[in-house]
Amino acid sequence: QVQLVESGGGLVQPGGSLRLSCAASGRGFSISDMAWYRQAAGQEREFVAAIASGGSTNYAESVRGRFTVSRDNAKNTVYLQMNTLKPEDTAVYYCNARFYKRPEVWGQGTLVTVSL
């Protein structure tokens, strides 16, 4: 079974940038569809960005133009570059992997705090 570990979260000022990483172990990363979700305190988990095994991407309207999702199959890693961060981006960010005929996998999350 694939395991996912997120890293790169932290405290940044409004307008700043962070790059999150999600490292996968086990077989199947190159054929997975990868996504980032986030969950703010007291709110539902929401979709942020996704990148399919073929490389196509999709973004939530709230982050389009500010965030960029990418993947490096040779390193079994997916990234989320976050620019022009806003206080409303504060949340725990989770990595997600989906496979054909296999259960989906979630990482443990990494906290991003955007504050003065």
SEKEMI-947426 format. One record per residue (C-alpha): residue number from 1; residue in one letter; chain; y, z, x. Coordinates in Angstrom, 3 decimals, m for minus. Layout:
SEKEMI-947426
{NUM,'A','A',{Y,Z,X}}
...
This chain:
SEKEMI-947426
{1,'Q','A',{0.000,0.000,0.000}}
{2,'V','A',{3.521,m0.841,1.183}}
{3,'Q','A',{5.888,2.060,1.907}}
{4,'L','A',{9.699,1.747,1.967}}
{5,'V','A',{12.189,3.888,3.912}}
{6,'E','A',{15.947,3.531,3.362}}
{7,'S','A',{18.554,4.459,5.963}}
{8,'G','A',{22.248,3.962,6.706}}
{9,'G','A',{23.870,6.046,3.989}}
{10,'G','A',{26.708,8.454,4.663}}
{11,'L','A',{30.325,9.344,3.932}}
{12,'V','A',{32.928,6.558,4.049}}
{13,'Q','A',{36.539,6.198,2.928}}
{14,'P','A',{37.570,3.865,0.098}}
{15,'G','A',{37.880,0.347,1.480}}
{16,'G','A',{35.349,1.043,4.212}}
{17,'S','A',{31.955,m0.523,4.896}}
{18,'L','A',{28.334,0.527,5.319}}
{19,'R','A',{25.098,m1.345,5.962}}
{20,'L','A',{21.938,0.041,4.407}}
{21,'S','A',{18.481,m0.810,5.730}}
{22,'C','A',{15.098,m0.674,4.025}}
{23,'A','A',{12.118,m0.788,6.375}}
{24,'A','A',{8.710,m1.666,4.936}}
{25,'S','A',{5.299,m0.787,6.305}}
{26,'G','A',{2.014,m2.357,5.269}}
{27,'R','A',{1.069,m5.866,4.242}}
{28,'G','A',{2.902,m8.116,1.843}}
{29,'F','A',{6.611,m7.836,2.669}}
{30,'S','A',{7.111,m11.580,3.156}}
{31,'I','A',{5.787,m12.326,m0.335}}
{32,'S','A',{7.689,m9.536,m2.058}}
{33,'D','A',{10.827,m9.718,m4.182}}
{34,'M','A',{13.182,m7.006,m2.898}}
{35,'A','A',{16.001,m5.250,m4.726}}
{36,'W','A',{18.526,m2.456,m4.381}}
{37,'Y','A',{19.271,m0.017,m7.197}}
{38,'R','A',{21.591,2.973,m7.317}}
{39,'Q','A',{21.874,6.137,m9.361}}
{40,'A','A',{25.032,8.221,m9.612}}
{41,'A','A',{24.912,11.877,m10.633}}
{42,'G','A',{24.229,12.214,m14.333}}
{43,'Q','A',{23.840,8.454,m14.857}}
{44,'E','A',{21.030,5.951,m15.314}}
{45,'R','A',{19.622,4.039,m12.383}}
{46,'E','A',{21.269,0.601,m12.259}}
{47,'F','A',{20.559,m2.704,m10.584}}
{48,'V','A',{22.741,m3.578,m7.576}}
{49,'A','A',{21.335,m6.642,m5.785}}
{50,'A','A',{18.094,m8.551,m5.241}}
{51,'I','A',{16.642,m11.111,m2.873}}
{52,'A','A',{13.493,m13.028,m3.756}}
{53,'S','A',{10.718,m13.986,m1.361}}
{54,'G','A',{12.187,m17.492,m1.304}}
{55,'G','A',{15.634,m16.199,m0.345}}
{56,'S','A',{17.572,m16.535,m3.595}}
{57,'T','A',{19.935,m13.629,m4.360}}
{58,'N','A',{21.371,m11.941,m7.422}}
{59,'Y','A',{24.119,m9.310,m7.774}}
{60,'A','A',{25.470,m6.959,m10.369}}
{61,'E','A',{28.957,m7.968,m11.483}}
{62,'S','A',{30.345,m4.661,m10.221}}
{63,'V','A',{29.428,m5.499,m6.611}}
{64,'R','A',{29.588,m9.304,m6.535}}
{65,'G','A',{31.853,m10.494,m3.736}}
{66,'R','A',{31.744,m7.111,m1.972}}
{67,'F','A',{28.019,m6.572,m1.252}}
{68,'T','A',{25.567,m8.909,0.496}}
{69,'V','A',{21.774,m8.552,0.432}}
{70,'S','A',{19.629,m10.135,3.149}}
{71,'R','A',{16.139,m9.866,4.608}}
{72,'D','A',{14.441,m10.254,7.968}}
{73,'N','A',{10.757,m10.920,7.365}}
{74,'A','A',{9.937,m10.698,11.085}}
{75,'K','A',{11.169,m7.080,11.013}}
{76,'N','A',{9.889,m6.249,7.513}}
{77,'T','A',{13.412,m5.138,6.618}}
{78,'V','A',{15.913,m5.785,3.843}}
{79,'Y','A',{19.620,m5.003,4.223}}
{80,'L','A',{22.557,m4.284,1.958}}
{81,'Q','A',{25.961,m4.893,3.537}}
{82,'M','A',{28.570,m3.026,1.494}}
{83,'N','A',{32.252,m3.863,2.015}}
{84,'T','A',{35.456,m2.753,0.296}}
{85,'L','A',{33.706,0.353,m0.965}}
{86,'K','A',{35.103,2.179,m3.987}}
{87,'P','A',{34.629,5.783,m5.142}}
{88,'E','A',{32.580,4.464,m8.075}}
{89,'D','A',{30.038,3.121,m5.554}}
{90,'T','A',{29.045,6.722,m4.786}}
{91,'A','A',{25.332,7.060,m5.586}}
{92,'V','A',{21.848,7.383,m4.177}}
{93,'Y','A',{20.721,3.873,m3.240}}
{94,'Y','A',{17.050,2.952,m3.642}}
{95,'C','A',{15.040,0.051,m2.256}}
{96,'N','A',{12.463,m1.607,m4.519}}
{97,'A','A',{9.653,m4.085,m3.826}}
{98,'R','A',{7.795,m6.158,m6.409}}
{99,'F','A',{4.565,m8.056,m5.787}}
{100,'Y','A',{2.241,m10.387,m7.614}}
{101,'K','A',{m0.702,m8.409,m9.020}}
{102,'R','A',{0.288,m5.206,m7.165}}
{103,'P','A',{2.238,m2.117,m8.267}}
{104,'E','A',{5.947,m2.031,m7.474}}
{105,'V','A',{7.103,0.324,m4.705}}
{106,'W','A',{10.229,2.494,m4.420}}
{107,'G','A',{11.815,4.107,m1.381}}
{108,'Q','A',{13.032,7.707,m1.286}}
{109,'G','A',{16.719,6.776,m1.466}}
{110,'T','A',{19.755,7.204,0.782}}
{111,'L','A',{23.026,8.825,m0.318}}
{112,'V','A',{26.301,6.897,m0.121}}
{113,'T','A',{29.491,8.887,m0.716}}
{114,'V','A',{32.850,7.083,m0.915}}
{115,'S','A',{35.703,9.573,m0.806}}
{116,'L','A',{39.017,10.340,0.871}}
